[in-house]
Amino acid sequence: MSKEFWNESFSKETYVYGKQANTFVVEMTEQLKEARYVGCFAEGEGRNAVHLAKQGHQVTVFDQSDEGLTKAEQLAEEEGVHIDTVQADLTKKEMEAAQFDAAVMVFGHVPKESQSFLIEQMIRSVKPGGVVFFEVYSEDQLAYGTGGPKDKRMLYSPENVLHWISEYKCLHFYYGEADRTEGERHTGVGHVIQAFIRV
C-alpha cells in the first residue's frame, strides 16, 4: 500500500491500531533483555516501539508514512521516552549492516515481490548473534476479515517465511489463529504467522 494511503490512514486523531503494543511483541519482550539497540520496521504509529523504549531499549522506527512517524513521536513523548524515526520505503531501502541487536516487525504488509527483500534487510540490520522477530497475517486471513490487506498478494505464506529464515536458528515459529483486537483495524481472531530467529 502506498505512502499516500498510510498518510491518510494515520492522519486521524485516534491511533488506528491503538496505543498498546502487539501481544506477540509483549510476549517476546523478555527475550530482548540483552538487546540495547532495536529496530522497529513498518512500525506505523509507534505502539510497539514505545513499549520497547519503556523497557529501556534504544529504538529506531522505520516507516514510509510521515504521519505515522509524527504520531509515533507524539506517543513516545506522552509516555516519557525517546525514539528515533526514519522515513523510508522498506521495499527499496538497503539497511546498514549490523546496526541493531534486534529487529521487530508487526503486520508489515508489502507486495509478494518485496516480502523477501524486507525480511532480508531486517536480518541484515542485526548484528551476528542478534534476534529478529515478526508477526504478519497469513494468506488464510482473507477468510477471517478481521484486519489486514484484502489482497492475497499482500499477505504471507508459511512456506515462504520458512524458506527466508531457513539458514538461521529458529527459536519460535507459529502458523495459526490469534486474537488481535488492536484499535479499529484489527478486530478479533485472525490467522497469523510468527517467527523468532537468532542470526
FENFEN-V100260 format. One record per backbone hydrogen bond with DSSP energy under -0.5 kcal/mol. CO is the residue of the C=O (numbers start at 1). NH is the residue of the N-H. E is the energy in kcal/mol with one decimal. If there is no record, write none. Layout:
((CO,NH,E) (CO,NH,E))
//
This chain:
((2,6,-2.0) (3,7,-2.8) (4,8,-2.3) (5,9,-2.4) (6,10,-2.7) (7,11,-0.6) (8,11,-0.8) (9,12,-0.8) (14,16,-0.7) (15,18,-2.0) (16,184,-1.6) (16,185,-1.3) (22,26,-2.2) (23,27,-2.6) (24,28,-1.8) (25,29,-0.9) (26,29,-0.8) (28,31,-1.3) (29,32,-2.0) (30,33,-1.3) (32,35,-2.3) (34,36,-0.7) (36,38,-0.5) (36,58,-3.2) (37,101,-3.0) (37,102,-1.4) (38,60,-2.5) (39,41,-0.6) (39,104,-2.7) (40,62,-2.9) (41,106,-0.7) (43,46,-1.8) (46,50,-2.7) (47,51,-1.5) (48,52,-2.3) (49,53,-2.6) (50,54,-2.1) (51,55,-0.7) (52,55,-0.7) (52,57,-1.8) (53,56,-1.6) (57,59,-0.7) (58,38,-2.6) (59,84,-2.6) (60,40,-3.0) (61,86,-2.9) (62,42,-0.7) (62,43,-1.9) (63,88,-1.9) (64,66,-0.6) (65,69,-2.1) (66,70,-2.3) (67,71,-2.1) (68,72,-2.2) (69,73,-2.3) (70,74,-2.1) (71,75,-2.5) (72,76,-2.3) (73,77,-2.2) (74,78,-2.5) (75,79,-1.9) (76,81,-2.7) (77,80,-1.1) (84,61,-3.3) (86,63,-1.8) (86,88,-0.6) (88,90,-0.9) (89,92,-1.9) (89,93,-2.2) (93,95,-0.6) (96,99,-0.7) (100,127,-3.1) (101,131,-1.8) (102,39,-2.5) (103,133,-2.4) (104,41,-3.2) (105,135,-1.8) (107,109,-1.3) (108,110,-0.6) (111,114,-2.4) (111,115,-0.9) (112,115,-0.8) (112,116,-0.6) (114,118,-2.2) (115,119,-2.2) (116,120,-2.8) (117,121,-2.5) (118,122,-2.0) (119,123,-2.4) (120,124,-2.7) (121,125,-1.7) (123,126,-1.5) (124,98,-2.4) (125,99,-1.5) (125,100,-2.7) (127,130,-2.6) (130,199,-2.6) (131,103,-1.8) (132,197,-2.9) (133,105,-1.6) (134,195,-2.2) (135,107,-3.8) (136,193,-2.8) (137,156,-1.9) (138,141,-1.8) (139,142,-1.3) (140,143,-1.4) (141,144,-1.6) (141,145,-1.8) (146,187,-2.7) (150,152,-0.5) (151,154,-2.3) (152,155,-1.5) (153,112,-1.6) (156,139,-1.7) (157,161,-2.0) (158,162,-2.6) (159,163,-1.8) (160,164,-2.5) (161,165,-1.8) (163,166,-0.9) (165,168,-1.9) (168,170,-0.7) (169,171,-0.7) (169,198,-2.6) (172,196,-2.3) (174,194,-2.8) (176,192,-3.1) (178,180,-0.7) (178,190,-3.0) (180,182,-0.8) (180,188,-1.7) (182,185,-0.8) (182,186,-1.5) (185,187,-0.5) (186,182,-1.9) (188,180,-2.1) (190,178,-2.0) (190,192,-0.5) (191,138,-2.4) (192,176,-2.1) (193,136,-2.3) (194,174,-2.3) (195,134,-2.2) (196,171,-2.8) (196,172,-1.5) (197,132,-2.3) (198,169,-1.8))
//
